[in-house]
Every structure is written in C-alpha cells, then in structure tokens.
Amino acid sequence: MSRMFKEFFSQKRGDVRKQRAAIKAILQKGPSNVTKISEETRYAKELVVWNLMGMLKWGDVEVVAEEEGELTYGIKEV
C-alpha cells in the first residue's frame, strides 16, 4: 500500500468526518469538481479525491458531469 493511502486510512474518524462535512458544505451550494473543492477547503487534491470516493461508496454524492476532463460531483438526491 502506498504511503499516501496508509496516511489516509490511519486518520482518526473525527478528522474524516470534518473533511467530509467541509466537502459536503461546498457541494450543498452546487456541484463542484476536485480542483474547486481543494481550493475552497485547502485540502490536497488527493485527500479530496479519497474522501469523494468514500462519499460515492456510501451514496452521499454522485458524479453529475464532466468538464475539461474533470468530474463534477453533487449531493445525491434520494
């Protein structure tokens, strides 16, 4: 396993919850891509992607579009 993923998987649960809450707050304003989320949260793009993959897995977000080779994510409507 790469160093980066070890780092992400060894995070405390509370830290992950804070990260995902920050990402979700941005997405509640409207769909956004990794670059914009990273800029607003000041999290590394790798960390944003890692969190978005978890949020996709649990059905919190969905891919809503693709622009200039980058996926755009939005809150999944139930």
C-alpha positions as CSV (number, residue, x, y, z in Angstrom):
1,M,0.0,0.0,0.0
2,S,1.4,3.4,-0.9
3,R,2.4,5.9,1.9
4,M,-0.4,8.2,0.8
5,F,-3.1,5.6,1.3
6,K,-1.7,4.4,4.6
7,E,-1.8,8.0,5.8
8,F,-5.5,8.4,4.7
9,F,-6.6,5.1,6.2
10,S,-4.8,5.8,9.5
11,Q,-6.7,9.1,10.1
12,K,-9.0,9.4,13.1
13,R,-12.6,9.0,12.3
14,G,-13.4,12.5,13.6
15,D,-10.9,14.0,11.2
16,V,-12.5,12.2,8.3
17,R,-16.0,13.4,9.4
18,K,-14.7,17.0,9.5
19,Q,-13.2,16.7,6.0
20,R,-16.4,15.2,4.5
21,A,-18.6,17.8,6.2
22,A,-16.5,20.5,4.7
23,I,-16.8,18.9,1.2
24,K,-20.5,18.4,1.7
25,A,-21.0,22.0,2.7
26,I,-19.4,23.1,-0.6
27,L,-21.5,20.7,-2.6
28,Q,-24.7,21.9,-1.0
29,K,-24.0,25.2,-2.7
30,G,-23.9,23.4,-6.0
31,P,-22.0,20.9,-8.0
32,S,-18.2,21.2,-7.9
33,N,-15.0,19.5,-9.1
34,V,-12.0,18.3,-7.2
35,T,-9.9,21.4,-8.1
36,K,-12.5,23.8,-6.8
37,I,-13.2,21.8,-3.6
38,S,-9.5,21.6,-3.0
39,E,-9.1,25.4,-3.3
40,E,-12.0,26.1,-1.0
41,T,-11.1,23.6,1.7
42,R,-7.3,24.0,1.3
43,Y,-7.1,20.2,1.4
44,A,-4.7,18.4,-1.0
45,K,-6.5,17.1,-4.2
46,E,-5.5,13.6,-3.2
47,L,-7.3,14.0,0.1
48,V,-10.4,15.4,-1.6
49,V,-10.5,12.5,-4.1
50,W,-10.1,10.0,-1.3
51,N,-13.0,11.5,0.6
52,L,-15.2,11.8,-2.5
53,M,-14.6,8.1,-3.3
54,G,-15.8,7.2,0.2
55,M,-18.8,9.5,-0.2
56,L,-19.6,7.9,-3.5
57,K,-19.4,4.5,-2.0
58,W,-21.9,5.4,0.8
59,G,-24.2,7.2,-1.6
60,D,-23.7,10.7,-0.3
61,V,-22.5,12.2,-3.6
62,E,-22.8,11.4,-7.3
63,V,-21.0,12.3,-10.5
64,V,-23.2,14.9,-12.2
65,A,-21.0,15.9,-15.2
66,E,-17.6,16.0,-16.7
67,E,-15.9,19.2,-17.8
68,E,-12.4,19.5,-19.4
69,G,-11.5,16.0,-18.3
70,E,-12.5,16.6,-14.6
71,L,-15.6,15.0,-13.0
72,T,-18.1,17.3,-11.3
73,Y,-19.7,16.0,-8.1
74,G,-23.0,16.9,-6.5
75,I,-25.1,15.9,-3.5
76,K,-27.0,12.7,-4.3
77,E,-30.7,13.2,-4.2
78,V,-32.7,10.4,-2.5
